[in-house]
Amino acid sequence: MSDDEKSAAGEKGAPLRSARQWVVVRGTSMDLRVGTGILFEFPRVLRSAAGRPHACALVHEGDVSDDVVRVLHDNLCDQGFRVSTLSLGAVGCDLAEVERLNVMLRDARITSDDIVLAVGGLKTLSVASFVCSSWLGGTQLAEVPTDLASAVVAATTPRALDSAGLERVVSQDATARYTMIDLDLVGTDPKSETALLAFALMVQTAMCDSDRAFGKLWDAADDLAAGDEAALTTQLQDTLKSRGKVSSATSAALRQSLEFGTTFADALLSLAPGEVSRATALADGMRFAARLGVAQETLSVDDMLAVDELLERLSVPTARVTVDAGELATRIRDARFQRTNRFMLAVPRALGRVRLAVMTDDLLAEHTSAWCASRP
């Protein structure tokens, strides 16, 4: 069956393979499609959104499969778009990369009436988000993530850009208006590093949203760990909906809750580069923060153990690395004071409720020492 025949079948009542979800982002909403083998559908979705199609810049990382680029290019052309294929090659995530993409859009004569379709990982999608938020006053952005972790975070919480020799300091709101997650493209092996990071990010998101979100993830955990694609499709929809809600909240306290686990993770990764994965570091950051919540008597021991068990059921491991407790505490403090004058960490108060809490030096030293001593 041709792509056109597949599309026609869906229009006549046969079930499409994509599930649709509207995701709230700041000031607007995003059209999310998730499914298996659905890449060919996206140009038709964009055609419906564009009305009379104009130009489309197909922006992709250098290592994106030629087959993926060709499927998107050919189907965009079939839908009436004038397509400019722009390869970014190796991608950074800074203002220089933004300027490089700006030049490409200028040369392709992309206007505010056109569409940018970005294909790649978190850095590529984040650069495209920054560019499209301001190019000629704003240009529509559609995203196709190429790994599972990027699928969880890129559309609703794009990575902040590097600048002035510092990482992730120029932040941005979400820009994408259309996102398609094709499970064939991002991969569904639950033991892969990108899947484990995606699972850790799902836990982080649920803990920041609500006890209901945590409960739904808890119920789905065994199926996710077993590689059930139907469960993954549903959970991706739920997680992006939750992440969009939290990141676009009017309350700064709620938006800041998405720092849950990240400061510890960054500190640990800086001390043991190449020895700990991002998934493991983030999971340990959440475990560490949960214990701080118990110490401050804002989180029950049962809830702390629930966080541990959920991560365990999703097979996200703990780090087996030796680091100095004093140096770990210093890195955590330095990371926070680089961004604020107050030493506060995102700490859970209950399942589905995380807030910044003031930390004392003694409490931090006690828990970093305990964490380091527990390593085998």
N, C-alpha and C positions, 0 to 999 in steps of 0.2 A: 504494500500500500504506500502511495506517495505521501509526502508531507501534506499536500493540499487535500488529499483524500482523508488523511487522519483528522485534519482540521474540520473538514466537512462532516465527518462522522460525529465529532463532538458536538457540532452545531445542530445535528439532527436528533440528538438525544443520547447517543452512546456516551458512556462516562469518559471524560477526559482523565488523563493520568496525573494531572496537577490539582493540588488542593489550594484554595485561595483564602487569604486572610488579609484584612485591613489592619495595618499597624499604625498607631498614633505616634507621630514624631512632632517635634516642636513646631507649632503653627500650621500643621497640615497632617496628611496621612500618607501612608505608603502602601502600594499594592504588592503583596507578597504572594508568590507562587512557589509551591514545593511539590516535588514528585520525582519519579524515575523515568529517564528517557524523554524529558520534556523540552530539551533545548530548542528544538525546531519550533515550538509554540511561541517563544518570546517575541520574535519579530511581528507576529500577528497581533499580540497584545499591544506592542508599541504602535503599530499601525492604527489600532482602534483609539489609542490615546492621542495620537498626533492629528487625527482628522485627515486633512490632506497632507501627505508626507512631504517633508522637505529633505534636508540633509541629515545624515547620522554619522558621527565619528565613532568608529569601532576601535576602542583603545584597549590594547592588551599587553600583558607582560610578554617578554621574549620567549619564555619557556612554555607558554600556553600551546597546546596541541594544534597543529595545522588543521586537523579535522574539525576541531571546535570552532576555530576562526572561520573556516570555509562554510560550515553549516550556518553560522550566524550571518556571514556576509551574503551568501546566496539567498537565504530566506528574507533578509532585509531588502535586497534588490527586488525579489519577487513581490514584496509588499509595496514597492514604488519608491523606496528611499534612494537617494544618491549617497552612496557609502564611501567614506574615506577610511581606510584601514591604517591605524597608527600603532606601530610597535614601540613600546617604551624600553625594550631590552631589560637590563638589570635596573631595578627600581629602588631609589632611596625614598625617604619620606621627609622632605624638607622643602624650604621655600625655593631652592634652586630647581627642584623637581617640578614644583608648581609652575615656575617660569618656563621650564622646558615644555610642559604640556600646553601652556598658554600659547607658545610659539607654534606648536603643532596645530592647535585649533585655529589660530590666525591663518596659517598657510592653507588649511582645509576649508577656510571661509565658513566656519561654523558660527551661526548667529543665535540670538536668544530664542528664536522660533524653532530651532533644531533640537536634536537629541544626542547626548553622549552615552554610548553603551560601553561600560568599563568591564573588563574581564580579567580577573587575577586574584591575588591574595590581599591581605589587609592593607599593606602599604600602597599598592596600586589603587585600590578602591578609596582609600583615605585621601590620597592626592587628588583623584578625580572629584571627590566630594568637595574638597576645598576649592578647586578650580571652578566647578559648576555653580557653587554658591554665589560667585561674584562675576563670572565671565559675562560681559555685556549686560550686567544687571541680574543675571541668573539664567542658567540654561538647564533644561530637564536632564536628570541623570538616571540611567538605568544600570543595574549592577548584576553581574553573574560571578559569584564567588567561586574559586577553584579549589578550596579546601574547607573542611567542616568547621574549623575554628573561626575562620573568616566569615563563614556563613552566619555564625551566631552573633558576631559583634559588629561587622563592618557597616551594615546599613543603618543601625540605630545609634551606635557609638563609635564613629570613625576615630582612628588613632590620631592623637595630636601630633603636630609636625615638630621636627627638631629645628632648633635655631640657636644661634649664639654659642655653639658648642655644647648645648644641653639637649637632652632627649625629651621629647613629648612636652613641649612648653607652649606651643601655639595651638590652642584648642579650637574646636569648631563644633557647630551643631550638625545634626544629620541633614543630608541634602537629598539622598536617593528618593525617588518617587516610585520606582519600580524595581523589584528584586526577584530574580528567579534562582532557586536552588535546585539544581538537578543532581540527585543522589548518585547518578552514574558518573558525574563529573567530580563531585567533592569526595567521593569514596565513603564507604559505610563500614569498613573493617573496625569493629569496636576496640580492637587492641592497638590500633595505630596511634602514633603520637598525636596527630591532629584530632582524632576522635576523643582521646583522653583529655586533651585541652578543651575541646568543645563541651565534654561532660562537666569538667570543672567550672567552666563559664556558665553552664546551665544551673549548677548548684549556686554559684555566686548570684546569678540573676534572681532565682527563686527566693533566696534568703533576703534579697533586697525588696522584693515585691510584696508577698503576703504569705500567710500560712496556707492558704488554699493553693497557691502556686507551688509551694514546697510539697504539699501533699500530693499533687498531681505528678510531680517529678518522682516522688517516693514510689508511687504506684507503678510508674513506668520504668523504674530503674532496671529491674531484672530483664525486661524485654529489650531495653536499650543496650545493656551489656551483652545480650545474646545476638545483637545485630539485626533485630527485627526492624525492617524498613518502614512498616506502617507506623510502629511506635515512634520511630525517629521522625517521620514526617509530621506527626501530630505534635511531638515535643518541640520541634523547630518552630512551628507556628506559635505554640504557647510561649516559648522562650523569647522570641522576637517581639511578640505582643507585650510581654512583661517588661522587656528591656526598653522598648519604646516608651512605655508608660513611665518607668522610673526616670529615664534620661530626659524626658520632656516635662517632668513635673514642675509646677510653679515653686515648690518648696526646694530651696537649695540643700537642705538637710537630706531630703530624699535623693536628690541627684548625686550628692557626695557619697551616698551609701555604696555606690558601685566601686568605690575604692576598697571594698571589703577583700582582704587578702593580698592586695596588689603591692602594698609597701613592703611587707615581709618578703614577698616573692622577688621583687626587684633587688632587695638587699641580699638575699640568699644567692641569686643568680650572679650578682656582682662579685661575691666572695668565692664562688665555685663555678666559674665559667666553663661550660662544656661538660660539667659533671652532673648537673641537675637539669631536667627538662622543665620547660615553662609550665606544663600541666602539673607536674609534681610540686614545683615551687608554689604555684597558686593554691593547690590543695592544702599544702602545709601552712600557707599563710592564713587560710580560713580556719584550719584546726587551731592554729596559734591564737588567732583573734577570738575564737570561741572560748578558749581557756581564759583569756583576759576578761571576757564577759562574765564568766563564772567567778573569777577572783574579785571583780567589782560588784558582784551580787546583783547583776542585771540579767543574767541568763541562768536558767536552771541546768543542773548537771544532766538531766534527762535530755534536754534540747541539745546540749553540747555533744552528747553521745549519738544523738540522731544525725547530726552533721557528719560525725565520724563514720557512722554506719552507711549513710547514703553514699559518701565518697568511696567507701570500701565496696559496696555493692556495684558501683560503676567501675570498679577496678582501677581507680586513680590512686597510685601508690604514694607512699611517704618517702622522703629523701633518705638515702643511706650515705651521707657525706659528713666529714668532720670539719667543722669550722670553729673559730674562736668565738665564744659567747660575747665577750666584750666588744669585739670587732663587729659582730652581727648587730648588737644594740646600737653601736655608733652609726652603722650604715642606715639603720632604720630611722634614727633621729635625723641624720643628715638629709635623707630623702624627704622627710616631712618639712624640715626647716628650709629646704630649697623652695618650697611652694607656699609656705605659710609661716607666720611668726608664732603660731601656737602649736605645741606638740600634742596632736590628737590623732587617734587611729580609729578606723571604722570597726566597730565592735557590735556583735549581735546582742539584742536585748530579748529577742524571742525568735522563734522560727518565722521568717518572713518580715523581720523588722531589724534593720541595721542602722546605727547612727554613729557619728563621730563622738569619741569620748576622750577626755583629757587623760593623759598617761603621766605617771610619775616615773622618775628615773629608777627608783627602787623596784617598782612593779615590773618595769621593762627588763631590768637586770635579772630579777628573779626568774622570769619566764624564759628569757633567752638562755639562761644557764640551764634551766630544766630541759628545754628543748634540745640543746646541744648534748647534755648528759644522757639523754634517752637514745641518741644515735648508737647503733651497734659498733 
